[in-house]
Amino acid sequence: MNVLIISYHTSPFGEVGLNDAGGLNTYLTNTAKFLSEKCNLTIVTGEASDNFSSKNIKLLSQQLFEKEALMEEKINFLEEFEKNLETSIEFSNIDIVHSHYWLSGLIGDKISKKYNIPHIFTAHSYGEFLQLDTHLRTKSEKKIIQGATKVTASSKYEESLLTKKYDSKVNDISTITPGLDKELFVKKENGKRNKILSIGRIQEQKGQKEIIQLFEIIEKQVPDTELYFIGGPSGNEGREYLDQLKHYVVSQNLEDQVKFVGALSPEEIVKQLNSSKLLVHNSQFETFGLVAIEANACGIPVVSSNTNTLSEIIENDINGYLSDSLFDEGVMNFILDVLCNESYFENVSEQSVKAVEKFNWETTAEKIYDLYQEVKFS
């Protein structure tokens, strides 16, 4: 089976946690590894990156924009990207088009209709999540979703969003949860200290300012606690927000305890997790919450204000704590128990590992392949 995968705005094998590289990149990198055992994958991107071919995977970059380019700049190259595809891809040999994110979906939708090829769309994020979203994006997403052969959802929450906000039919949605690299994200027994992590690109919508304010309360009761932010800024707004965060840290005399370490490799993230006791997640808008299961796999409980998708992963006082507000009394009590009560932490840590045993990328890829088979032969 020959599959054309479109990842227009970001090269899927780029450094995660920097610019526009996030969960989509992790998703594509890991599923491609297993899908390539049964399919020939041609992955195309507009972002400048090195082309390569390896084990039924071919990555083709059109070199249209640098990874640092702003999203509003990337939109300007869509027409050129489509024209280049017409000359570089033999569409008569393509069985499935699978597009990721709405900009890719616009291209996938056109190709599907022009060449009568089944189109699968995976959004990863939605205009509905952004308070300052333009009408163009939401309107485009509805067009893509309603025209796609199948749409994938990463959670029951996303499935509900697709039906209620985007008027998608239930039988057009295939819910496939993301996976986990169990060889990489493994709990290590030694070296944990009172360190709290926040992992994700630096954006106002990720709520890092509130995490610092939460830390101010915690460190007054547990003075030896540290807070580390892993991830780089996304776009100009992200860079401005990072500057604001750093100025705030200095103004509160927290620069010795609060660190911004930038984007790290997956291996370095695992090291950071295994020297920590807690992950705090404050993004309200997620289709799944990949970072939560990665933390849990390392025995790290997760506190989050996202009671939508994270409620499908986190159970209070078992592998973390969920509340609409990070400043909830229950959240504070849980954090203090994790930091100050070693036996309590060990129990929660063991439960965290058990809670995510069901997740793995091979299963995710198998379900995607089954979906490919379904739409090809239906």
C-alpha atoms as one frame of an Amber mdcrd trajectory, in Angstrom:
protein
   0.000   0.000   0.000   1.343   3.415  -0.975   0.500   6.239   1.425   1.139
   9.936   0.929   1.519  11.659   4.309   1.313  15.460   4.298   2.939  17.353
   7.164   3.071  20.753   5.511   3.918  23.163   8.335   6.538  21.106  10.183
   8.980  18.373   9.259   7.941  15.394  11.415  11.518  14.414  12.199  12.466
  17.869  13.467  13.444  18.764  17.030  10.360  18.526  19.241   9.549  21.384
  21.600  10.861  24.170  19.404   8.997  26.481  17.011   6.010  24.524  15.612
   7.370  21.055  16.385   5.289  19.321  19.056   3.079  16.307  19.608   2.348
  15.976  15.885   6.033  15.312  15.256   6.197  12.666  17.970   3.037  11.049
  16.600   4.288  10.896  13.020   7.816   9.784  13.855   6.636   6.865  15.956
   3.714   5.679  13.820   5.804   5.874  10.631   8.308   3.472  12.167   5.674
   0.729  12.447   3.540   1.640   9.419   6.605   1.329   7.182   6.643  -2.407
   7.928   3.400  -2.752   5.932   3.218   0.384   3.762   5.363   2.520   1.510
   5.262   5.995   3.062   6.030   9.191   1.188   6.076  12.060   3.678   6.070
  15.579   2.254   6.713  18.837   4.115   7.142  22.496   3.246   9.690  23.052
   6.026  13.358  23.059   5.084  14.918  19.770   6.205  17.157  17.007   4.900
  15.516  14.527   2.537  16.066  10.837   3.207  14.887   7.346   2.308  14.903
   4.489   4.799  12.929   1.246   5.111   9.876   2.179   3.018   9.934   5.789
   4.303  10.778   8.657   1.973  10.848  12.205   3.356  10.599  14.956   0.759
  11.075  18.581   1.795  10.119  21.320  -0.637  12.426  23.734   1.227   9.757
  26.478   1.126  10.366  27.995   4.565  12.688  27.683   7.524  11.557  26.036
  10.759  11.582  29.449  12.479   9.005  30.879  10.045   5.766  32.148  11.573
   2.551  30.265  10.858   1.085  33.261   9.001   4.143  33.183   6.740   3.826
  29.460   6.070   0.258  29.873   4.847   1.550  31.955   1.922   3.339  28.953
   0.386   0.349  26.589   0.218  -0.331  27.138  -3.482   3.322  26.622  -4.402
   3.429  23.477  -2.276   0.414  22.054  -4.118   1.921  22.829  -7.538   5.179
  21.140  -6.559   3.279  18.027  -5.492   1.706  17.817  -8.941   5.147  17.495
 -10.515   6.846  15.316  -7.874   4.174  12.736  -6.963   2.618  10.141  -9.255
  -0.886  10.211  -7.804  -2.039   7.187  -9.798   0.214   5.114  -7.523  -1.130
   6.579  -4.256  -3.720   4.533  -2.339  -4.270   6.827   0.659  -3.628  10.492
   1.462  -3.198  11.114   5.203  -2.898  14.782   6.173  -1.860  16.152   9.565
  -2.971  19.600  10.854  -5.365  21.912   9.043  -2.909  23.412   6.556  -2.016
  19.923   5.358  -5.713  19.089   5.346  -6.395  21.833   2.800  -3.954  20.155
   0.404  -5.201  16.644   1.198  -8.772  17.688   0.510  -7.898  19.042  -2.950
  -5.826  15.989  -3.905  -8.534  13.611  -2.723 -11.201  15.282  -4.843  -9.036
  15.793  -7.917  -7.613  12.267  -8.080 -10.367  10.348  -6.280  -8.021   9.123
  -3.540  -9.334   8.398  -0.012  -8.362  11.152   2.427  -7.742  10.643   6.139
  -7.388  13.759   8.283  -5.752  14.039  11.723  -6.063  17.545  13.182  -3.810
  17.425  16.303  -5.146  20.896  17.203  -8.220  22.988  16.373  -9.231  26.571
  15.769 -11.820  26.029  18.491  -8.932  25.920  20.972  -7.647  29.392  20.155
  -9.387  32.465  21.520  -7.841  34.644  18.806  -8.506  32.176  16.002  -9.413
  33.554  12.598 -12.632  32.620  10.878 -10.503  31.212   8.017  -9.089  28.398
  10.116 -12.359  27.230  11.667 -14.155  27.421   8.327 -11.307  25.513   6.646
 -11.304  22.820   9.320 -15.044  22.245   8.899 -14.603  21.923   5.135 -11.726
  19.458   5.544 -13.473  17.372   8.207 -16.766  17.162   6.374 -15.037  16.277
   3.085 -12.597  13.687   4.454 -13.150   9.971   3.972 -12.289   9.459   7.636
 -11.194  11.682  10.501  -9.136  10.346  13.377  -9.605  11.419  16.988  -7.055
  10.862  19.749  -9.571  10.812  22.614 -13.263  10.599  23.420 -13.134  14.325
  24.126 -11.848  15.018  20.609 -14.500  12.724  19.157 -17.147  14.743  20.978
 -15.595  17.999  19.740 -15.743  16.755  16.146 -19.427  15.910  16.352 -20.572
  18.968  18.299 -18.397  21.767  16.926 -17.472  20.504  13.460 -20.655  18.625
  12.544 -18.785  15.418  11.782 -20.771  12.175  11.632 -19.864   9.581  14.245
 -19.332   6.847  11.661 -16.778   9.067   9.873 -14.606   9.283  13.019 -12.053
   6.676  14.046 -10.798   7.141  17.616  -7.177   6.004  17.842  -5.231   6.923
  20.966  -1.553   7.879  20.604   1.100   5.572  21.981   4.200   5.459  24.116
   7.819   4.504  23.475   8.206   1.964  26.253  11.887   1.392  25.590  12.629
   5.082  26.106  10.179   6.207  28.796  11.180   3.940  31.664  11.210   4.587
  35.398  14.628   4.766  37.074  14.718   4.228  40.805  17.532   6.586  41.800
  18.163  10.320  41.782  14.725  11.865  42.283  14.583  15.126  44.170  11.966
  17.809  44.847  11.931  18.975  41.259   8.797  19.911  39.320   8.714  19.855
  35.514   6.615  21.613  32.909   7.099  20.229  29.388   5.827  21.934  26.247
   6.436  24.792  23.878   6.462  28.207  25.542   3.110  29.745  24.611   0.624
  31.755  26.623  -2.050  29.124  25.963   0.145  26.579  27.796  -0.254  28.584
  31.019   3.364  28.645  32.218   2.796  31.904  34.149   0.246  30.208  36.417
   2.654  27.317  36.985   5.251  29.770  38.295   2.640  31.355  40.564   1.734
  27.902  41.860   5.412  27.241  42.501   5.663  30.430  44.561   3.103  28.981
  46.959   4.761  25.563  47.059   8.320  26.742  47.659   7.229  28.684  50.732
   6.279  25.348  52.313   8.967  23.189  50.663  11.955  25.548  50.223  14.253
  23.019  48.495  11.875  22.622  45.520  12.935  23.479  41.953  10.896  24.173
  38.812  12.198  23.378  35.321  10.536  24.402  32.052  11.426  22.182  29.094
  10.594  23.507  25.633  11.357  26.453  23.420   9.155  29.379  22.375   6.753
  29.114  19.435   6.708  32.157  17.136   7.189  35.813  18.041   4.417  35.693
  20.628   6.112  32.728  22.270   9.436  34.568  22.417   7.766  37.620  23.936
   5.962  35.418  26.450   9.234  33.713  27.406  10.801  37.121  28.058   7.837
  38.032  30.260   8.198  34.791  32.207  11.912  35.331  32.764  11.359  38.922
  33.934   8.678  37.719  36.333  10.999  35.058  37.762  13.680  37.686  38.394
  11.155  40.101  39.928  10.131  37.392  42.402  13.757  36.442  43.222  13.212
  32.895  41.954  16.017  32.698  39.379  17.961  30.152  41.491  14.967  27.805
  41.615  13.148  28.315  38.303  15.044  27.250  35.164  14.216  27.499  31.452
  16.254  24.763  29.776  14.851  25.032  26.226  14.049  22.176  23.891  15.663
  18.850  24.786  16.024  15.537  23.007  13.656  12.729  24.105  16.590  11.051
  25.859  17.369  14.211  27.840  13.692  14.626  28.727  13.663  11.110  30.175
  16.684  12.019  32.324  14.882  15.128  33.557  11.750  13.131  34.345  13.721
  10.554  36.275  15.282  13.226  38.476  11.873  14.783  39.252   8.806  14.055
  41.344   6.020  15.858  39.524   4.869  17.164  36.155   2.525  20.166  36.093
   0.444  20.600  32.943  -1.649  23.737  32.458  -2.743  23.683  28.811  -6.529
  23.662  28.527  -6.485  22.679  24.885  -5.216  19.221  24.030  -6.567  16.477
  21.812  -4.872  13.892  24.043  -2.039  14.763  26.453   0.991  12.796  25.278
   3.348  14.348  27.820   1.176  12.971  30.652   1.565   9.320  29.673   5.289
   9.813  29.043   5.690  11.238  32.555   3.578   8.468  34.093   5.690   5.822
  32.345   8.708   7.240  34.205   6.779   7.018  37.479   6.032  10.743  37.596
   2.492  11.789  38.631   0.801  14.604  36.719  -1.128  17.591  38.024  -3.278
  19.315  35.412  -6.032  21.872  35.017  -7.169  20.124  31.836 -10.201  18.143
  32.982 -11.231  17.295  29.411  -8.726  14.994  27.697  -6.552  14.407  30.779
  -9.526  12.890  32.615  -9.121   9.923  30.238  -5.579   9.429  31.573  -5.367
  10.805  35.124  -7.243   9.556  38.186  -7.066  11.722  41.294  -4.701  10.505
  44.031  -3.742   7.532  41.843  -1.429   8.776  39.061  -1.944  12.510  39.471
  -4.556  15.107  40.245  -7.006  17.032  38.064  -8.839  20.207  38.918 -10.257
  23.137  36.984  -7.779  25.325  38.873  -4.154  24.674  39.768  -4.796  26.598
  42.988  -7.426  24.177  44.238  -6.934  22.897  47.801  -6.938  19.300  46.571
  -4.143  20.083  44.119  -2.057  21.714  46.835  -2.514  18.805  49.235  -1.571
  16.298  46.534   1.588  18.198  45.597   2.710  18.550  49.196   2.151  14.829
  49.821   4.179  13.954  46.705   7.066  16.223  47.715   7.117  15.593  51.462
   5.868  12.042  52.000   8.273   9.536  50.444   6.047   6.475  50.901   3.107
   8.337  49.365   5.233   9.353  46.395   6.444   5.781  45.851   2.896   4.483
  45.871   1.699   7.126  43.403   4.793   6.516  41.273   4.058   2.785  41.004
   0.407   3.480  40.173   1.503   5.952  37.483   3.527   3.308  35.651   0.648
   0.819  35.809  -1.853   3.407  34.562  -0.165   3.747  31.152   0.765   0.136
  30.450  -1.939  -0.077  27.748  -0.363   2.641  25.580   2.174   1.773  22.863
   2.928   3.099  19.387   2.774  -0.289  17.705  -0.890  -0.668  18.666  -1.587
   2.879  17.465   0.084   2.149  14.122  -1.835  -1.125  13.736  -5.127   0.730
  14.164  -4.068   3.341  11.602  -3.147   0.555   9.175  -6.519  -1.106   9.730
  -8.120   2.248   8.907  -6.062   2.481   5.711  -7.285  -0.983   4.748 -10.880
  -0.025   5.516 -10.940   3.110   3.367  -8.970   1.535   0.522 -11.298  -1.414
   0.085 -14.612   0.145   1.096
